[in-house]
């Protein structure tokens, strides 16, 4: 930014902060402002770059998508009031609401926001694919849409999308923040600054953003949604997001009631707030609200299995029995109890996590702690009691070092020596993306609520990412491809389960736990609904002001 832009931004922020004072201000206003902290910062407010949670949370307040996901992971209408799918499952026709308007902004004549129409959907989706934009979300349409006639505005309220072949997870894809609808006028007016001057149709509108300091949003008084009593949403007057980069500072501010909400607790504070069984300690009861909910994320250890890679050719991990021995050789339940205060579900099934409709631990059998089985597999692989088995290096990042050391210590009892190597996240991502990490810590968060999103991590035609292990099994690929074509939900889920079982038997990964989100709320926050995508939903939140 140039100096004038910085001064303007700072002036707007100061004005906004005077309008939205903190909870601790002596001149407390009656306004209902929701305060939360984003420790990692926010890189952009442009939906085309909504690649991580911090951006997605902010974008979700500012924009709308054609469809969205409810708390039960159902696809429900948003901008599109309904839609039809052709008999061949390759043409989707969406009928748009006619009462959706972009927020007021100088990008429009006289500063008045205009109606959102089908051409805006066409523009927004084409923009994701525009190589000059370089959106990291371009993959969502790759090899799926008809390249010659992909997006079409039939009229102002009718949008059509064409596929090259049936792809049943499509509605879930369209619920992603990448697919938020943006106005061409604002993108062209602000150019590269559109990342910090968003214009959408969502429940909240942009006020000011001083990066590293605060982001201020205000209620969109023209938002189209209403509650069951006919009251226009949202109930809140605004949102203030701070950017303290310390979890300790964030926790202190929450204790002082300067923040309304905290997402997760750093390990150093977990024992202060939570019992080992995952409940609130007595001295916190009544003072804060604890919310625990399934979260579509799996934590795992990945194993490179591409035998054409020199790392694999020279490693005992090329043997399936060694990989299976690792899976049997440590106690996931004890690890979750002592290191996570029982937050999370031990991953004793496949890679598809608890919370998805296709998850069924009775049909997909994974690994439980069985040191005798681990030793048996080692012996069968030619390393009785681990004799002559070389040490295996496990790459992890600092915040997961305790888990890696726990696993290494237990595996040692079976005769498997693991050397834990702690590296920075950026380095680990580089190594795994370029197939230079043999044994590594990983996680996979759902982009949309369909098992395809998880099993694609092992589809041989996918590069790394997402196929960091370079797993290849024709039987798995066949089941995966058949599932994508299957229109019957029950049959598709059964194919997903079969594919998951094939993969987990080959053991290119060591599943650790299926995640749960943990939220801490102030008692005055009402109607805060958790969801399995851990998307911050504030449209119906109320804040009781004393």
C-alpha positions as CSV (number, residue, x, y, z in Angstrom):
1,X,0.0,0.0,0.0
2,X,1.1,3.6,-0.6
3,X,1.3,6.1,2.3
4,X,-2.0,7.7,1.5
5,X,-3.8,4.4,1.3
6,X,-2.3,3.4,4.7
7,X,-3.4,6.7,6.3
8,X,-6.9,6.3,4.9
9,X,-7.1,2.7,6.2
10,X,-5.8,3.8,9.6
11,X,-8.4,6.6,9.7
12,X,-11.2,4.2,8.8
13,X,-10.1,1.8,11.4
14,X,-9.9,4.4,14.2
15,X,-13.4,5.6,13.2
16,X,-14.7,2.0,13.2
17,X,-13.1,1.3,16.6
18,X,-14.8,4.3,18.1
19,X,-18.0,3.0,16.7
20,X,-17.3,-0.6,17.8
21,X,-15.5,-0.2,21.2
22,X,-14.1,-3.3,23.0
23,X,-16.0,-5.0,25.7
24,X,-13.7,-3.5,28.3
25,X,-14.3,0.1,27.3
26,X,-15.6,2.4,29.9
27,X,-17.9,3.9,27.4
28,X,-19.6,0.6,26.6
29,X,-22.1,0.9,23.8
30,X,-25.4,-1.0,23.6
31,X,-24.4,-2.3,20.2
32,X,-24.1,-6.1,19.8
33,X,-20.6,-6.6,18.5
34,X,-19.2,-10.1,18.3
35,X,-15.5,-10.2,19.1
36,X,-13.0,-12.9,18.2
37,X,-9.3,-13.2,17.6
38,X,-7.6,-14.7,14.5
39,X,-4.2,-15.7,15.6
40,X,-2.9,-16.7,12.2
41,X,-4.1,-13.4,10.6
42,X,-6.1,-13.1,7.4
43,X,-4.3,-13.1,4.1
44,X,-7.1,-12.0,1.9
45,X,-10.9,-11.2,1.8
46,X,-11.2,-12.3,-1.8
47,X,-13.2,-15.5,-2.0
48,X,-11.0,-16.8,-4.9
49,X,-8.3,-17.2,-2.3
50,X,-10.3,-18.7,0.5
51,X,-7.9,-21.6,1.0
52,X,-7.7,-21.7,4.8
53,X,-10.0,-21.4,7.8
54,X,-9.1,-17.8,8.7
55,X,-10.1,-16.6,5.2
56,X,-13.1,-18.8,4.9
57,X,-14.5,-17.6,8.2
58,X,-14.3,-13.9,7.2
59,X,-15.5,-14.6,3.6
60,X,-18.5,-16.5,4.9
61,X,-19.7,-13.4,6.7
62,X,-19.3,-11.2,3.6
63,X,-20.6,-13.4,0.7
64,X,-23.1,-16.0,-0.3
65,X,-22.9,-19.2,-2.4
66,X,-25.5,-20.8,-4.6
67,X,-26.1,-23.5,-1.9
68,X,-24.8,-24.1,1.6
69,X,-24.4,-26.8,4.2
70,X,-26.6,-27.0,7.2
71,X,-25.6,-28.2,10.7
72,X,-26.6,-31.8,9.6
73,X,-24.4,-31.6,6.5
74,X,-27.4,-31.4,4.2
75,X,-27.2,-29.2,1.0
76,X,-29.7,-26.4,1.4
77,X,-30.7,-23.4,-0.7
78,X,-28.9,-20.0,-0.4
79,X,-28.8,-17.7,-3.4
80,X,-30.4,-20.6,-5.4
81,X,-33.9,-21.2,-4.1
82,X,-34.1,-24.5,-6.0
83,X,-32.4,-26.5,-8.8
84,X,-32.9,-29.4,-11.2
85,X,-30.5,-32.1,-12.4
86,X,-30.9,-33.5,-15.9
87,X,-31.5,-37.3,-16.4
88,X,-27.9,-37.9,-17.5
89,X,-26.8,-36.0,-14.3
90,X,-24.6,-33.7,-16.3
91,X,-26.6,-30.5,-16.4
92,X,-27.5,-28.5,-13.3
93,X,-30.1,-25.7,-13.6
94,X,-30.3,-23.3,-10.6
95,X,-33.1,-20.9,-10.1
96,X,-31.9,-17.8,-8.2
97,X,-33.7,-15.7,-5.6
98,X,-34.6,-12.2,-6.9
99,X,-34.3,-10.5,-3.5
100,X,-30.5,-10.8,-3.2
101,X,-28.5,-7.5,-3.5
102,X,-24.9,-6.7,-3.3
103,X,-23.9,-4.4,-0.4
104,X,-23.8,-0.7,-1.1
105,X,-20.4,0.4,-2.4
106,X,-18.8,3.1,-4.5
107,X,-18.2,0.4,-7.2
108,X,-21.9,0.8,-8.1
109,X,-23.7,3.9,-9.6
110,X,-24.6,6.4,-6.7
111,X,-23.0,3.9,-4.3
112,X,-26.2,1.7,-4.2
113,X,-25.8,-2.1,-4.3
114,X,-27.6,-3.8,-7.2
115,X,-29.4,-7.1,-7.6
116,X,-27.3,-10.2,-7.8
117,X,-28.1,-12.0,-11.1
118,X,-27.1,-15.2,-13.0
119,X,-24.4,-13.3,-15.0
120,X,-22.7,-12.7,-11.6
121,X,-22.5,-16.4,-11.0
122,X,-21.0,-17.0,-14.5
123,X,-18.4,-14.2,-13.9
124,X,-17.5,-15.5,-10.4
125,X,-17.0,-19.1,-11.5
126,X,-15.0,-18.2,-14.6
127,X,-12.9,-15.9,-12.4
128,X,-11.9,-19.0,-10.3
129,X,-10.6,-20.6,-13.5
130,X,-8.8,-17.5,-14.8
131,X,-5.1,-18.2,-14.9
132,X,-4.3,-14.5,-14.4
133,X,-6.3,-14.6,-11.1
134,X,-4.3,-17.7,-10.1
135,X,-6.9,-18.9,-7.6
136,X,-5.8,-21.9,-5.5
137,X,-9.4,-23.1,-5.9
138,X,-9.2,-23.7,-9.6
139,X,-9.0,-27.4,-8.9
140,X,-12.6,-27.6,-7.8
141,X,-13.7,-27.6,-11.4
142,X,-10.7,-29.4,-13.0
143,X,-11.8,-32.4,-15.2
144,X,-15.4,-31.9,-14.1
145,X,-17.0,-29.1,-16.1
146,X,-17.7,-29.1,-19.9
147,X,-14.9,-26.9,-21.2
148,X,-16.9,-25.6,-24.2
149,X,-20.1,-24.7,-22.4
150,X,-19.5,-24.8,-18.7
151,X,-21.4,-21.9,-17.2
152,X,-24.4,-20.1,-18.7
153,X,-26.9,-17.4,-17.6
154,X,-30.2,-18.5,-19.2
155,X,-31.8,-15.3,-17.9
156,X,-31.3,-13.1,-14.8
157,X,-32.6,-15.7,-12.4
158,X,-31.5,-18.9,-14.1
159,X,-27.9,-20.3,-14.1
160,X,-26.8,-23.5,-15.7
161,X,-23.7,-25.6,-15.2
162,X,-22.6,-28.4,-17.5
163,X,-20.3,-31.4,-16.6
164,X,-18.3,-33.7,-18.7
165,X,-19.5,-36.7,-16.7
166,X,-21.8,-37.2,-13.7
167,X,-20.2,-36.0,-10.5
168,X,-22.4,-36.4,-7.5
169,X,-20.4,-34.3,-5.0
170,X,-20.9,-31.2,-7.2
171,X,-23.4,-29.4,-4.8
172,X,-21.0,-29.8,-2.0
173,X,-18.3,-28.2,-4.2
174,X,-20.6,-25.3,-4.9
175,X,-21.0,-24.6,-1.2
176,X,-17.3,-23.9,-0.8
177,X,-16.3,-20.3,-0.1
178,X,-14.3,-20.3,-3.4
179,X,-17.7,-20.3,-5.1
180,X,-18.9,-17.1,-3.4
181,X,-20.5,-14.7,-5.8
182,X,-18.7,-11.4,-6.5
183,X,-19.7,-8.4,-8.6
184,X,-17.6,-7.6,-11.6
185,X,-17.8,-3.8,-10.9
186,X,-16.0,-4.2,-7.6
187,X,-13.3,-6.5,-8.9
188,X,-12.5,-4.1,-11.7
189,X,-12.7,-0.9,-9.6
190,X,-10.4,-2.2,-6.8
191,X,-8.1,-4.5,-8.9
192,X,-5.5,-6.0,-6.7
193,X,-7.0,-4.1,-3.7
194,X,-10.2,-6.2,-4.0
195,X,-8.4,-8.6,-1.5
196,X,-8.9,-5.9,1.2
197,X,-12.0,-4.2,-0.1
198,X,-14.6,-6.9,-0.3
199,X,-18.1,-6.4,-1.8
200,X,-20.6,-9.2,-1.4
201,X,-24.2,-10.0,-0.6
202,X,-23.6,-11.6,2.8
203,X,-25.0,-10.8,6.3
204,X,-22.2,-8.5,7.1
205,X,-20.5,-5.7,5.2
206,X,-16.9,-4.4,5.2
207,X,-16.1,-1.3,7.3
208,X,-12.3,-1.2,7.7
209,X,-9.2,-3.4,8.0
210,X,-5.8,-2.5,9.3
211,X,-3.8,-5.7,8.7
212,X,-2.2,-7.0,11.9
213,X,-4.5,-4.8,14.0
214,X,-8.3,-5.4,13.4
215,X,-11.0,-6.1,10.9
216,X,-14.4,-4.5,11.3
217,X,-17.6,-5.6,9.7
218,X,-21.1,-4.2,10.2
219,X,-24.6,-5.6,9.8
220,X,-25.9,-5.6,6.3
221,X,-29.3,-4.0,6.7
222,X,-30.4,-5.2,3.3
223,X,-29.6,-8.9,3.8
224,X,-32.2,-11.1,2.3
225,X,-32.6,-13.8,4.9
226,X,-35.2,-13.6,7.7
227,X,-35.9,-15.9,10.7
228,X,-39.1,-17.8,11.2
229,X,-40.8,-14.8,12.8
230,X,-40.0,-12.6,9.7
231,X,-37.2,-10.7,11.4
232,X,-34.3,-9.9,9.1
233,X,-31.0,-11.5,9.8
234,X,-28.4,-11.0,11.2
235,X,-29.2,-10.1,14.9
236,X,-25.7,-8.8,15.6
237,X,-24.7,-5.3,14.8
238,X,-21.2,-6.1,13.7
239,X,-18.0,-8.2,14.1
240,X,-14.6,-7.1,15.3
241,X,-11.7,-9.5,14.6
242,X,-8.4,-8.9,16.3
243,X,-5.0,-10.3,15.3
244,X,-3.0,-11.1,18.4
245,X,-0.5,-13.8,17.3
246,X,-0.2,-15.4,20.8
247,X,-2.7,-18.0,22.0
248,X,-1.7,-17.0,25.6
249,X,-2.8,-13.4,24.9
250,X,-6.0,-14.7,23.3
251,X,-6.8,-16.8,26.3
252,X,-6.2,-13.9,28.6
253,X,-8.5,-11.6,26.6
254,X,-11.2,-14.3,26.7
255,X,-10.9,-14.6,30.5
256,X,-11.2,-10.8,30.7
257,X,-14.4,-11.1,28.5
258,X,-12.9,-9.0,25.8
259,X,-13.5,-11.9,23.4
260,X,-16.8,-13.6,22.9
261,X,-15.4,-16.8,21.5
262,X,-12.3,-19.0,21.2
263,X,-11.7,-21.7,18.7
264,X,-9.7,-24.6,20.4
265,X,-7.4,-24.3,23.4
266,X,-3.6,-24.5,23.2
267,X,-2.3,-27.6,24.9
268,X,-0.6,-25.6,27.7
269,X,-4.1,-24.3,28.8
270,X,-6.1,-27.5,28.3
271,X,-5.4,-29.0,31.7
272,X,-6.3,-25.7,33.4
273,X,-9.8,-25.7,31.7
274,X,-10.6,-29.3,30.9
275,X,-10.7,-32.6,32.8
276,X,-9.0,-35.6,31.2
277,X,-12.5,-36.7,30.1
278,X,-13.0,-33.5,28.2
279,X,-15.4,-31.7,30.4
280,X,-15.0,-28.3,32.1
281,X,-13.2,-28.2,35.4
282,X,-15.5,-27.1,38.3
283,X,-13.9,-23.7,38.8
284,X,-14.9,-22.8,35.2
285,X,-18.5,-24.1,35.3
286,X,-21.0,-21.3,34.9
287,X,-18.2,-18.9,33.8
288,X,-17.8,-20.1,30.2
289,X,-19.6,-22.4,27.8
290,X,-17.8,-25.4,26.4
291,X,-19.0,-26.7,23.0
292,X,-17.5,-29.9,21.6
293,X,-18.6,-31.1,18.2
294,X,-17.4,-33.6,15.5
295,X,-15.1,-31.9,13.0
296,X,-14.4,-33.3,9.6
297,X,-10.6,-33.4,10.0
298,X,-8.4,-36.5,10.4
299,X,-4.9,-36.4,11.9
300,X,-2.6,-39.0,10.5
301,X,1.0,-40.1,9.7
302,X,1.7,-40.6,6.0
303,X,4.1,-43.1,4.5
304,X,5.5,-42.6,1.0
305,X,4.8,-45.9,-0.9
306,X,6.0,-45.1,-4.4
307,X,8.6,-47.9,-5.0
308,X,10.1,-46.0,-7.9
309,X,11.3,-43.4,-5.4
310,X,14.8,-44.1,-4.1
311,X,13.7,-43.2,-0.5
312,X,11.2,-46.0,-0.6
313,X,13.4,-48.6,-2.4
314,X,15.9,-48.3,0.4
315,X,13.4,-48.3,3.3
316,X,11.7,-51.1,5.2
317,X,8.5,-49.1,5.0
318,X,8.1,-50.4,1.4
319,X,6.8,-53.6,3.1
320,X,3.1,-53.6,3.9
321,X,3.7,-55.7,7.0
322,X,6.0,-53.1,8.5
323,X,3.5,-50.3,7.9
324,X,0.8,-52.5,9.5
325,X,3.1,-53.2,12.4
326,X,3.4,-49.5,13.0
327,X,-0.4,-49.2,12.9
328,X,-0.8,-51.9,15.6
329,X,2.1,-50.7,17.7
330,X,0.7,-47.7,19.7
331,X,-2.3,-46.9,21.8
332,X,-4.5,-44.3,20.2
333,X,-7.0,-44.2,23.0
334,X,-4.3,-43.5,25.7
335,X,-2.8,-40.8,23.4
336,X,-6.1,-39.0,23.1
337,X,-6.8,-39.3,26.8
338,X,-3.5,-37.9,28.1
339,X,-2.4,-35.6,25.3
340,X,-5.8,-34.2,24.1
341,X,-8.0,-34.4,27.2
342,X,-10.3,-36.9,25.4
343,X,-11.0,-34.4,22.6
344,X,-11.1,-36.5,19.4
345,X,-12.1,-40.0,18.5
346,X,-9.3,-42.6,18.2
347,X,-9.0,-43.4,14.5
348,X,-9.5,-47.2,14.5
349,X,-11.4,-47.4,11.3
350,X,-10.4,-46.0,7.9
351,X,-9.4,-42.5,6.5
352,X,-13.0,-41.3,6.2
353,X,-13.7,-39.5,9.6
354,X,-16.6,-39.8,12.0
355,X,-19.3,-37.3,11.1
356,X,-19.6,-38.2,7.5
357,X,-22.7,-40.3,6.4
358,X,-20.3,-42.9,4.9
359,X,-18.4,-43.4,8.1
360,X,-19.1,-46.9,9.6
361,X,-16.6,-48.5,11.9
362,X,-18.4,-51.8,11.7
363,X,-17.8,-52.0,7.9
364,X,-14.3,-50.5,7.7
365,X,-11.9,-52.2,10.0
366,X,-8.7,-50.3,10.9
367,X,-6.1,-50.9,13.6
368,X,-6.3,-51.0,17.4
369,X,-3.4,-51.3,19.8
370,X,-2.1,-54.8,19.6
371,X,1.6,-55.0,20.5
372,X,1.6,-58.8,20.0
373,X,0.2,-58.4,16.5
374,X,2.8,-55.7,15.8
375,X,5.7,-58.0,16.8
376,X,4.2,-60.9,14.8
377,X,4.2,-58.7,11.6
378,X,7.7,-57.6,12.3
379,X,8.9,-61.2,12.5
380,X,7.0,-62.1,9.3
381,X,8.7,-59.2,7.6
382,X,12.1,-60.6,8.5
383,X,12.8,-58.4,11.6
384,X,12.0,-60.5,14.7
385,X,11.8,-58.2,17.8
386,X,13.0,-55.5,15.5
387,X,16.5,-56.9,15.1
388,X,18.4,-55.3,12.1
389,X,15.4,-53.0,11.4
390,X,17.0,-49.6,10.8
391,X,15.6,-46.5,12.6
392,X,12.8,-44.7,10.8
393,X,12.7,-40.9,10.7
394,X,9.4,-39.3,11.4
395,X,9.0,-35.7,10.3
396,X,6.5,-33.5,12.3
397,X,5.9,-29.9,13.2
398,X,6.5,-28.4,16.7
399,X,2.9,-28.5,18.0
400,X,2.6,-32.2,17.2
401,X,6.0,-33.2,18.7
402,X,4.4,-34.6,21.9
403,X,2.3,-37.0,19.8
404,X,5.2,-38.1,17.7
405,X,7.3,-38.8,20.8
406,X,4.4,-40.7,22.4
407,X,4.1,-42.9,19.3
408,X,7.9,-43.4,19.0
409,X,8.2,-44.5,22.6
410,X,5.4,-47.1,22.3
411,X,6.7,-48.4,19.0
412,X,10.1,-49.0,20.5
413,X,8.5,-51.6,22.8
414,X,7.6,-53.6,19.7
415,X,11.1,-53.2,18.3
416,X,10.4,-50.3,15.9
417,X,12.9,-47.4,16.4
418,X,11.5,-44.1,15.3
419,X,13.6,-40.9,15.2
420,X,11.4,-37.8,15.6
421,X,12.6,-34.9,13.5
422,X,10.8,-31.6,14.2
423,X,10.7,-29.2,11.3
424,X,8.8,-26.0,10.4
425,X,5.4,-26.4,8.7
426,X,6.6,-24.7,5.5
427,X,9.5,-27.1,5.1
428,X,7.3,-30.2,5.8
429,X,4.8,-29.0,3.2
430,X,7.6,-28.6,0.7
431,X,9.1,-32.0,1.4
432,X,5.7,-33.9,1.2
433,X,4.6,-32.0,-1.9
434,X,7.8,-33.1,-3.7
435,X,7.8,-36.7,-2.4
436,X,10.9,-36.1,-0.3
437,X,9.4,-37.1,3.0
438,X,9.2,-40.9,3.7
439,X,7.3,-40.8,7.0
440,X,5.5,-37.6,8.0
441,X,2.7,-36.1,10.1
442,X,-0.3,-34.9,8.1
443,X,-4.0,-33.8,8.4
444,X,-6.9,-33.5,6.0
445,X,-9.8,-31.1,6.6
446,X,-12.9,-31.5,4.5
447,X,-13.5,-28.9,1.9
448,X,-17.0,-30.2,1.5
449,X,-19.0,-33.0,3.3
450,X,-18.4,-35.9,0.9
451,X,-16.1,-38.9,1.4
452,X,-14.8,-38.3,-2.1
453,X,-12.8,-35.4,-0.6
454,X,-10.9,-37.8,1.7
455,X,-10.5,-40.7,-0.7
456,X,-9.1,-38.4,-3.4
457,X,-6.0,-38.3,-1.2
458,X,-5.2,-41.8,-2.5
459,X,-6.5,-41.7,-6.1
460,X,-3.5,-42.6,-8.2
461,X,-4.3,-40.0,-10.9
462,X,-4.0,-37.2,-8.3
463,X,-0.6,-35.5,-7.8
464,X,0.8,-34.4,-4.4
465,X,-1.1,-32.7,-3.1
466,X,-3.4,-34.4,-2.3
467,X,-1.8,-37.8,-2.9
468,X,1.2,-37.1,-0.6
469,X,1.9,-40.9,-0.1
470,X,1.8,-41.5,-3.9
471,X,-0.4,-44.5,-3.3
472,X,-1.5,-46.5,-6.3
473,X,-3.9,-49.4,-6.3
474,X,-6.0,-50.2,-9.4
475,X,-8.7,-51.9,-7.2
476,X,-9.0,-48.8,-5.1
477,X,-9.1,-46.5,-8.2
478,X,-11.9,-48.6,-9.7
479,X,-14.1,-48.4,-6.5
480,X,-13.4,-44.7,-6.2
481,X,-14.4,-44.0,-9.9
482,X,-17.5,-46.1,-9.6
483,X,-18.5,-44.2,-6.5
484,X,-18.3,-40.9,-8.2
485,X,-20.7,-42.1,-10.9
486,X,-23.2,-43.7,-8.6
487,X,-26.4,-41.7,-8.1
488,X,-27.8,-43.8,-5.3
489,X,-26.5,-42.4,-2.0
490,X,-26.6,-45.8,-0.2
491,X,-24.7,-47.6,-3.0
492,X,-22.2,-44.7,-3.3
493,X,-21.5,-44.9,0.4
494,X,-21.0,-48.6,0.2
495,X,-18.4,-48.1,-2.6
496,X,-16.6,-45.5,-0.5
497,X,-16.4,-47.9,2.4
498,X,-15.0,-50.7,0.2
499,X,-12.4,-48.3,-1.2
500,X,-11.5,-47.1,2.3
501,X,-11.0,-50.7,3.4
502,X,-8.8,-51.6,0.5
503,X,-6.6,-48.5,1.2
504,X,-6.4,-49.0,5.0
505,X,-5.4,-52.6,4.5
506,X,-2.4,-51.4,2.4
507,X,-1.5,-49.0,5.2
508,X,0.0,-46.0,3.3
509,X,-1.2,-44.0,6.3
510,X,-1.4,-44.4,10.1
511,X,-4.7,-42.7,11.1
512,X,-4.4,-41.1,14.6
513,X,-7.7,-39.5,15.5
514,X,-10.9,-38.2,14.0
515,X,-11.1,-34.6,15.2
516,X,-13.6,-32.7,17.3
517,X,-13.9,-28.9,17.3
518,X,-13.8,-27.2,20.7
519,X,-15.3,-23.8,21.2
520,X,-15.3,-21.6,24.3
521,X,-18.1,-19.1,24.5
522,X,-19.1,-16.3,26.9
523,X,-22.4,-17.2,28.6
524,X,-24.1,-14.2,26.9
525,X,-23.6,-15.7,23.5
526,X,-26.8,-17.4,22.3
527,X,-27.7,-19.5,19.2
528,X,-24.1,-20.3,18.3
529,X,-24.4,-23.5,16.3
530,X,-21.4,-25.7,15.7
531,X,-21.1,-27.7,12.5
532,X,-18.8,-30.5,11.3
533,X,-17.0,-28.2,8.8
534,X,-16.2,-25.9,11.8
535,X,-17.4,-22.9,9.7
536,X,-18.0,-19.8,11.8
537,X,-21.8,-19.2,11.5
538,X,-23.0,-15.9,13.0
539,X,-26.2,-15.1,11.2
540,X,-28.5,-16.2,14.0
541,X,-26.2,-15.5,17.0
542,X,-27.5,-13.2,19.7
543,X,-25.4,-11.4,22.3
544,X,-26.9,-10.5,25.6
545,X,-25.6,-7.1,26.7
546,X,-25.8,-6.3,30.4
